Amino acid sequence: MLLTNRRHRFIFIFLAGMEVAWFLPFVLTLAAAWRPAMMHMNAATTQALDNLLGAPPAALVLLFWLTLLGYMLAADLLNQRLILSPQRELVLLALTLLTMLGSIRLTLYPTASLWDLSWMGSAFGSVFNYTEGWRPELAMIIANAFLWWRVAMNSGRDLTFLSVGVSFRLGMLLALLGNGLLTGMAHQPAAQGVQYFWLFFGFGLAAIALVRIDDKAVVGDHSVGAILPWPRMGQILASVLAVLGLGAAATSIYNPTTIRTFLGWFAPLWSFIGAILLRLLAFLFWLISPLLEWVVAWMRDLLANAEFLQPQSQQPPADLSQQANQEFTSLAEMMSQWALLRYCMVTLVIVVAAAALWLFFVKTRQRQLADEAEEMTAGEIDLGGNLLQRGLDRLRDWAALWGRFGLSNQLLAAISIQNIYANLSRVARQRGYPRPLNQPPDQYLPMLTLAFPAQGERLARITNAYMRVHYGDLPVDEGELTQLRSDYQQILDAPENGEA
């Protein structure tokens, strides 16, 4: 996510800000709904939570945005470490728990002594004894759980224009709903909801612009394969600010008062059109009135003898004395009376949430481990197959090469070229430029140029040689193979940023 190339890094950064901007109105609405119960449980921590959530929208978004970026960076560092299961899952669980407890300690108990751990009992009690009343600690746990869920979702997402566009449209609907609840249910000023909406649009437009540039850089015919330059990044931010400024200026003109004034200028015209339409409607009813009268008479005759319209005999009232004495226990009463049942239900919810996060992170880790394995072509990997199946696939590819070149030096040269291209593809994926499935090598060349700057000529020679031996039966002589090996070594020895 953050430890990748510059363009993808900024896309994830802006997506994180976009998600925080639509999520915070829901947090504020939830805190406002729980505030009476939280004041009854603990007035001091409730006041601390009010001080946190009462910050200006820009400051609150900045705080949660930096927190989410910190969680994303921690997940990136964990994914880069070669930690096997189950140690990796334990580290992830401990990291999630520590961040939740740390946020509670820093925000709700900032003045508590360093060795005073009584707040931890209140934190765990807010989860397992929620029937006694809502506590501020539970609100912080829910907010942190959402942030970690977004980290897990972003760990394996595709940064395509379609994917990010769908996220932007869904986020816009959630922002409308959240800000509507914030102003309607939480009784916050409308200006506060508008500020969250502007922040969402700022982050969202920047992410959309960057992902569009990324798509064009990958598949564009005239792309030179350069990384995102800082002047271009400044142009994107300036364009986003200009769009937001024009939108804010348009709101001073396009508002209900201006619209009513504009429509009032045409009041005589609306009155004239209304009178014409009213007379036209009366004329149409006069034309079809005979048909309507015939339909009404036919329906009256049809329903005259209908059985379901006949009066029904009265039924004796049921004896409700026994039912009145029966007592029904609701699920909420059972959870309040039976502590063991409540603890089991809360534990089940925690296990399900932890399992969901684990599945997302494990899926991402498996994809990364699969990317590190060398293969003949990126489109022929079978992630679900076993070692024997992959070995058989490798032998099948070699057999196809042997059928075209025979048992000669050309066969060894073809295998060497395929291995060179596979290793370059693997290194490119590690640098954040994977080869999509079934993409031809010539179309993947711009992405290789992004992964290995200033190496376009050498990459073109290796790509052309790979296509010759993989898709056809054109041989490669010893001189060309020596040149390709030299190109391969110089590409790997070159700095990643392309500077000498």
N, C-alpha and C positions, 0 to 999 in steps of 0.2 A: 504493500500500500504506500507507505511513506518512504521506504527504502528502495525506491525504484527510479526510473528516469524522471527528469524534471517535469515533463508534461503530465505523466500519470500521477506524480506526486501532488501537483497542484489540483488535478481533477478530484482526487480523494479529499484534499483539504477543503475545497469548495463544497463538495458533497456533504462533508461533515457539518459545515456551517449551515447548509440548507436544511439538513435533518434536525439540527438543534433549533432552528428558527420556527419550524412548524410544531416541534414537540413541546417547547416551553409553555405556550398557552394552555395546553392540557394540564401540565404540572401546576400552573397557577390556579386553574379552575378546581383541580382536585384539592389543593391546599386550602382554598377558600371554602369548599364544601365541608372539609374536615376540621376547620378551625375551631368551632364551638367545642367539639369533642376533644380536640388536642389541648385547648385551654383548660378544660376540666382535668385532663390527665397530668399535664405538666406545663405550667404557664411559662417557666423560664425557657425551656427548649422551644416552645411555640413562638415566643418572642424572638429567639435567635433565628428561627426559620423565617419569620416575617421580615426580619432585617435583611436576610439573604435574598428572598424573593421580592422584596420591595425595592430592590435596586433598579436603576433605569434599564429599559429593554436592551440597549446596546451593551451595557456593562454585564448584564446577566447572560446574554448570548455569548459574549466574549469569554466569560468564565466557563460555561458549559462547553463551548467550542474547544477551548484549550484542554479541558479535561478529556473530552472525546479524542482529541489528537494525541494526548498522552497515552490513553488506553490503546490506540491504534499503533503507536510506536512500540509499546510494550509487547503487543501481539506480534509485530514484525520481528522484533528481536528474538522472541521465543520461537517463531517459525524458522529463523535462520540457524538456530542451535540444533545440533544433531542429538536430540533427547528422545529416547525410545519410550514406548508405552510400557508400563503405566506411569512412569515418572513424569512424562510430559503432561498427562491429565491432572496429576496431583499438583504440579506447578501451576497449571492454569486455574485449578480450583482455589489454591491458596492465594493466587494473585487477585482473583475476583473477590474473595472474602476480605482480603486486606484492604483493597481499594474501597469497598463498602464501609468497613469499619473506620478506615482513615477519614473518609468524607464525613461520617457522623461525628467523629471526634473533633475535626477541625471546624465544622460549621455549627454544630449544636452545643458542643462543650469546649469552647475555645479557652475558657479561664480555668478549667479543671487542672488539678495537679497531674504531673507526668506519671506518677505511680498510682493515681486514683483510677481504678478499673471498674468502679461501680456502674459507669455508663454502659459498659458492655452488657450487664444484666438487663438494663432497660432496653438496649437495642435488640437483644434476642427475645425479650418479653413482648416487644411490639409485634413480633412475627407470630409467636405461638399463643399469645394471650390477646389476640386482636379483638375478642368478644368483649373485653372490658372497656374498650374504647380505642379510637384511632390515635396514634402517637406520631410525632414528627419524624422519629427514627424510621418508621415504616415508609413514609414519603421519600426519604433519602434512599432507602434500599430500592424502592421501585424505580427511582430516577437512575440509579447506578445500574440496575438490571437492564433498563432500556439501553443505556449507553453501551454496555457489553454486548447486548444483542445486536446492535448496529455494527459493532466491530466484527462480530462473527459473520454477519451478512455481507459486509464489505470485503472480508478476507478472500472470498472466492468469486466476486462478481466480475462480469465482463464490462469493460469500459468501451462499449459501442454507443453510437449516437442513438440507436433505438432504445437500448437499455436505460441510458441516462435520461432520455426524453420521457420515457414512461415514469421513471422515478420523479421527474420534475412535475409532470401532470398530476400524479397521485399526491405528491407533496402539496401542490397548490390546492387540491380539494381538501386535504387535511388541514392546511393553514386556514382556509375559509371556515371550516367547521370549528377548529380550535379557537380562533379569534372571535367567532360568533358566540361560542360558549363563554369565553372570557368576558365579553362585554354584556352578555345577556344573563348568565347565571352567576358569575363572580362579581358583577356590577362594577367592573373596572372601566375607566374612561375609554371612549372609542379611539382616542389618539394613541393609547398604548397598544391596542390591537393593530392599528395601522402601522405603527413602527415595526412590529414583528413581521407584518406582511411585507414591508419594504425590505427588511433584512433578508427575508426568504427569497425575494425576487433578485436581490443583488447577488447572493451566493449562487442561486440557481442559474441565472443568466451567464455568470462567469463559467460555471461548470459546463453548460451547454456549448458555449463558444469554444472552450478548450477541447472538448471531446470531438467537436466537428473538425477542428484543426488536426486533431490526432487521426481521424478517419482519412482526411485528405492527404496527410503526410504518409500514410501507409499505402493507400491504393491510388494516389494521384499520379497521373502520367508525367507531370513536370516537377515532382518532388525531388529535392536534392538530398533528402535524408538527414538534414541538420536537426540538432536538438532545438528546443524552444528558446529563441533568443530573448534576453531581458527587454529590449525595446518592444518586441511584439507583445510580451506580457503586459507592459505598460499601456500599449494601445488597447488591449482587451479590457483592462480595468477602466481606462478612460471612456471607452465606449459604453461599458455598463453604467458608469456614473452619469454619462450623458443621457442614456435611455431613462434612467430613474429620474433625472432632473426634468426631462421633458414630460414624463408621466406626472410628476408632482405639479408641474406648471399647468398641465391639462386639467388637473382636478380643480383648479381655481376657476376654470371656465365651464367645464362639463360637470355641473352639480345640479341638484333638484331646483334650486332657486333660478338659475339661469335657464334651465329647460322650461320651467313654468312661464318665465317671462317671454321666452321665444315663442312658445305655443300660444301665449296670450295675444301676440300680434296678429294671429290668424283666427281669432275668435269669431269674427263675422263669417269667415269662410266655413268654419266648422258648423256654425248654426245653419247656414244655407244647405250644406251637404247633409246634415242630420235631418232637416225637414224633408228633403228630397227622398232620402232613404226610408223615412217613416211612411211617407205616402206610397212609395213603391212596395213596402212590406204589406201595408193594408190592402193594396190592390191584389197582391198575390194570394192573401188569405181569402179575399172575396172570390177569386177564381176557383180555389180548391175547396171552398166550404161545402158544396154538395157532396163531393167525394168523402170528406171527413164525416159528414152526417150519416152517410151510408155505412161507413166503417163502424161508427159508434152503435148504430142500430143492429148491425150484424153481430157485434161482440155482445150486446145486451141479450139477444136471443140465444146466443151460444152458451152463455153462462147462466141462463135463467134456471135450468134444471141441473146444474152441477151439484154432485153429491157433497163435495167438500164445503159448499156454501150453506148446507142445511144445518140447523141448530143441533148441537151435540147434547147428549144426556149428561147430567152432572154426575161426577164421580165422587164417592165418599172421601172425605179428607183422610189422609194417611195419619197414622198414630206417630206423632213426632216426640212423644214423651221419652221413649228409649233413646232416640237419636240425640235429644238435648242433653242427656246425661253422659254421653260419650265424650271423651276428651281426646283431642288430636294434638300430637306433638310435632312441631315443625322442625325442619333441619337446623334452623338457627338456635332453637331451644336445646336440641340435642348437642350441638357443638358447644353451647355455653355450659351445659350441665355435665357433660362427659369430657373431662380433660384429656383422657387417653385418645378418644376419637378425634378431638381437635388437633392434638399433636400428630397423630397419624396422617390426617388430611393435609396439614401444613407440610409435613415431611414429604408426602407424595408430590405436592406441588413443587417443592424445592428440587426433588429428584428429577421430575419431568423437565423443569427449566434447565437444570444443569446438564441433563442428557441432550437437550436440544442444542445448547451451546457447544457441547462436546462434539456432537455430530457435525456441526458446521465447521469447527476447527479441524476435526479429523479429515473431513472431505478436502479441505484446503491443503492440509499437510500431505495427504496421499497424492494430490495433484502435483505438489512440488517435488516429492520424491520420484514420481514418475517422470517429471521433466529432467531430473538429474541423470536418469539412465540413458545410455547411448542406444540409438536405434538407427535403422537404415533410412527411414523416412518418417516424418512427423505424422503422416496420415495412416501409418500402418501399425501404430501402437495399440496393443490390446491390454488396457489397464485391468481388466477382469481376468485375464488369462494367467496361467501359471508359468513357471520357468521352462517347463518342457515345451509348452505351446510356443513360447517366444523363441526357443531354440529351433523348433521345427520351422517357424517362419523364416528365421535367418538362413537355415539350410535351403529352404525353398528359393529364397532370393539368390543365393549363391549358385544353385542349380540352374536358375534362369540365365545368370551371367555365363555359366559354363556352356550352356546350350548356344549362346550367341558368339562367344569368343573362343570356346574350346579350352583345353588344358595348355595354356601358354602364358607368356609374360603379360599379354593383354588382359587375361583374367585377373592376375594379381594387381595390375594397374587399375582396373575397374573397381576392385574391392577397396583399394587404397583411396581412390577418389570418393567413393561412397562414405568411407569412414571419415575423411576430411570434412565433407559436407555435413555429416551427422554431428560431428564435434562442434562445428561452427554454429549449427542450429541450437545445440544444447547450451553453448555459452551465450548465444543471443537470448534464449529464454531466461537464463539466469539474470540477464541485464534488463529484463522487462519487455522483450520483443519476441513473443512466441510465434511460431508459424501456425496459422489456422489450419484445421483439418482440410485436406483435399485442395489446398492452395498450390498452384504450380510454382516451381522454383523461380521462374522469371518474374512472377508477380510478388514473390516474397523478397526479391532482391532489395527493394527500397527499405524494408524493415531491417535487413542485414546491414545496410548502410547506416541506419540509425544506431544499431548496436555497435558497429565498428566505424566510427567517423574517420574520414580521410583515407578510407581503404576501398573506395568504390571500384577502382580498376582491378585490383586483385580479387575482390569478391565477384566481379563480373566474369573473370576468367575461370574461377572455381565453379561458379554456377553453370556456365556454358559447358564445361567439361563434365559436370555431373549429369546434365541433361543429355549429353551425348552418350554416356555409358548406361544411364538408367532407362532412358526411353527409346534408345536406338541401339545400333550395333556399330557405331563409328568408333574406331580404335583411337587410343591415345599413345603416342610414341614416348620413348624414354626421355627425350628432351622436354616434352611438355609436362610429363610427370614430375621431373626435377624442378621445373619452374613452379608448378602448382604446390609442391611441398615447400619451396622457398616462400611462396606467397602466404601459405598457411602459417608458417612459423613467424613471418613478419607481422601478420595480422594479430596473432596472439601476443607478440612481444610489444605491440604498439600500446601507448596509454589509452585508457578507456575514453578520455575526453577528446582524443584525436590530436592533442598537442605534442610536439616533439620535446 
